Amino acid sequence: MNEMPQENFIVLSASKMSSEQTEESLKNLPDSLRKRALQADRSRYRLNVTPKGILVNAEFDEGVFYGVQTFRQLLPVLAEQQKLKLPLQLSTMLIQDGAKFPHRGLLLDCCRHFMSVDFVKKYIDALAYYKMNVLHWHLTEDQGWRIQIDQYPLLTEVGAWRKEKDGTKYGGFYTKDQIREVVAYAAERHITVIPEIELPGHSSAAIAAYPALSCTHQSIEVENEWGVFKDIYCAGDEYTFEFLENVLTEVCELFPSPYIHIGGDEAPKFRWEQCEKCQRRIKQEKLKDEAELQTYFIERIAAFLESKGKRIIGWDEILEGGIPADAMIQSWRGMEGGEHAAKSGHDVVMSPTSHCYFDYGLSSTDMEEVYNFNPIPASLSVAESKYIRGGECNMWTEHAPQETVDSKVFPRMLALAEVLWTYPDQRNYAAFNKRVEEHYERLRALNIQPGFPKVPVSMRAIPSENTLNVELKPAFQGVHVTYSLAPSGTRPGDKILNYTNAIVINRPTLLSAQATMNEMSYTEPMQWWFEPHLAMGDSLKLANEPSPWYTGGGLNALVDGRLGSTNFRDGAWQAVQGKDMEAVVDLGVSTEIQELETRWFMYGNAWIFLPKSVEYFISDDGKNWKSAGRVDCNIDEKKDGEFFEPLSLKRLNKKARYVKMVAQNHGPCPTWHDAPGEPSWLFCDELIVR
Ligand SMILES: [Zn+2]
């Protein structure tokens, strides 16, 4: 440190830190922390604020960069707003810091909805500010191909554009110059851009441009719906591999990243089962089945990329038929895929839907849940846990056009940034939450409009006789709640009321709530539909336990008075997969019954079908049942879209104490479907007795 100025200095220095020097500065730390701090790691830095000056010292440039980010965060918010007035008083301090995980990423899906180059750069700035180092750029999809490839111009001329249902054209793509610009911008900020080129599935846009890539060679449109589609790259035709190798050659030239993400998820095998060429390949290569054909596919691509000096990352589905030795696995269907991969010696990036899917609303994953994420499964040994290289938060954009992305990613990404940087024993949610409050202004200075950290209002509906008392509680201080009421089946009411006391509901009602705080408003819809009825709050028995993902709010969900919306994930729908649904309700006393109704969800793309039929039974003792009537479902199973359908019996004029409903599952997904033979779902929101 001889070259150090005597005072008034800011020195940024990347040089080998001598071990004595490091030991000295760490001598007050507990043993365990000292050991970790000494582990060589490119992110490590030392920030020393002394009365004479400021020194950021690290072995690698990354470390110096992170030291500067920490220093930025220590300055008042005014510094980010470029309004800082000098002189400024700083506390003296010594920070010795380094990242827990080397892979700290964010996935941006720029396919379902396109994001401008400026927007992507804004995210690179935010990633850098929070010491993240990977931008996982999702560039090809069923709904759009977003990367210019010289040899295949139709990929962007045709594949980058889809015709929306309303007839409008939607799309966009990045030119090679734009991609080079983004990659360079990221590199200056020590961020690696990993491109994702999906194969063999999620390839409708490529097939729309070049139909010869599919098994059938039939021309298809760039998809304008969300889901999983059965036309995928043909694994039997050499043309497919020639195409992908040519595409990947151009991709490798653009991206210096040592990894290329090849997707590998959600590839239905239906076309391969029917395709002569694919079947011939299975025979020739002595493969067992279509799962092994996928392995063959991935291995061939991995070998090609290896010849270009690249390693592959793939979603955990690529584990299914065995994987190339040095492939990295990105675990999304829970932690199990990653756990299995780590145990067999593969590097892993964790991004399970439970904690890392920022396209999900706050009602399923709020900031605290993200913060409580531990990327290392408990079952791994210390040695195995070294294969967990880090994690990513995934911003899929089926339901998120660019202008809504900020409020979904922030502030939740701050929680993931801390999970991936900080050792678990130094994490404390309350302290973190307090620090985040101050970061809202910092985010705005980065031109980001953050959303709420959790659902700002909790709703509780308590049945009491034939009415519901609905409470709307602000989830934290400073939230202002207003609401309106309207008859069910209409639009939200015009009269906006301030919420003070529980709302009494005694007829079919749509309750809409709004939450605001400072300049922020909550953009996820808060709407609830209620219908008080005779069975509400009564004792209910189910023959089949509902799926833990879709309980509808509990075992009594079918008689809670709350109805579902046209979003099957709204928490009001209860579901079973591959089974019938059967429920018995005890009305307590013999009751006059005029109408019985159940409501069913339909969304073929998500494997949700209406029941074949619903039969209602009544009984006085709960043992001897009499049919009250059966309702067959006459809706075309191919009907598009997401909607629900009531199946009801009217003008019954019966008296009974017990009511039973038996709904017959539609059966496996039909042959025309994108997932033929898969068990379908039954979704019901309420068993209404009028
Ligand atoms: Zn084929």
Residues whose N, C-alpha, C, O or C-beta is under 5 A from the ligand:
A	BS01	ZN	C215 C234 A235 G236 C275 K277 C278
